[in-house]
Every structure is written in C-alpha cells, then in structure tokens.
C-alpha cells in the first residue's frame, strides 16, 4: 500500500541499536529515520509487549526516529490517512 502510494520501498525488520538495546523496526526508511510499527493483538498485547513497546518507542524517538504506530484496523479502515501520515513523515525527513 505504501509503495503503491508513491513511497520508496522501506526496509523490513530494520535493526536499530540505541543505548545498547537492540530493537527491530517493522518498516523503516533509515536514511530518513522514519519507522512504522505494525501492531497486532497477538504480539503487542501480551504482558511482555506491554512493558517492552513503550521503552522501544522512547529509545527510538530519543535517537531521532519519527516513530509511527498502526494497527491492522487502521490500515483497513483508513488506508488514505495512514498513507498520508507516513508520506508526510518521509517527505519531512527527506
């Protein structure tokens, strides 16, 4: 959807190290420090994820990443808004 909407191909599962912590970003445009995290109930609503996810976001934002999060419902119900938000972030950083 993002590439079809005119964005460059992102890197999938991009490895980022911040303050000695290794995290993986679902989608990333590393040269522009834009990350998109795709959250689903199965992997992001566990007690472990509940503790891990905010710290990951905080680390990435402190390191200068524009960190956007979406659920599958966001993509299904509002693809134009998701595309607009991600494109805006990528364009601002470019």
N, C-alpha and C positions, 0 to 999 in steps of 0.2 A: 504494500500500500504506500509506504513512504517513498520508495524508489519510483513507483509508478506516478507518484505525485510530484516528481521532479527533484527529489533529494538524491545526493550521492549515496552509493552503497555504504551502509555502516559496517563496522567490524563487529562480529558476533562474539559474545563471551570475552570481551576485552579485559585483559589482566592489568590491574592498576595496583600499585603499592603506595600506601600513604601511611606515614608514621610507623613503618614496619609491619603494617597489616596488609595482607593480600586479599583483594576483592576482585570479583568478576562482574563486569557490567554487561547486561543483556545485549544492548546495542550501543555502539559508541562511534563518535566521529572524533578520534583522538587529537587530530591537528587543531580541532576547534573546541576541544574539551566540553563536548556535549554528550550526555549519556541519557539513555532511555531505559528504564527498568520496567519490565512487563510482569506485573504481579497477578498471581492467581491464588485462589483459595487453598489449593493443595500444598503449595510450597511456601506461601508467605503468611499463613495464618496459624502456624504452629507456634508453640511457646518459644522455641529456639529462634525462629524468624522474627517473632515479636520483639525479642531482645536484640537480635543482630541487625535488622534492617535500618532502624534509626541511626545506629552508630555508623554503618556503612555510608548512609546518605550524608551524615555530618562530616565524616572524613573527606568524602569526595567534594563536598561543597567548600570545605576549608581549603582544599587543594586547588580550588578554582574551577571545578566542573559545574556546568549548568546541568542539573540532575532532574530529569522529568520522570514521573511515575504514572503508569496507566494500568488499568485492568482490562481484561478481555471485553467486558461490558462497555468500557469507554470506547474501545475500537469499534465494536458492533453498533452501539447506539449513536456514536458521534464521531465517525471517521474524519469528517471535514475539520472538526475542531482539533482533534489530535494532530492531524497533518499540519494545520495552521500553527499550532503551538510549537511543534518540533521544527517546522520550517523556519519559524521566527527565531528560534534559538540558534539554529545552524547558520542562518543569514547574519544575525547579530555578531556571531563569533567569527565569521569569515572575513 
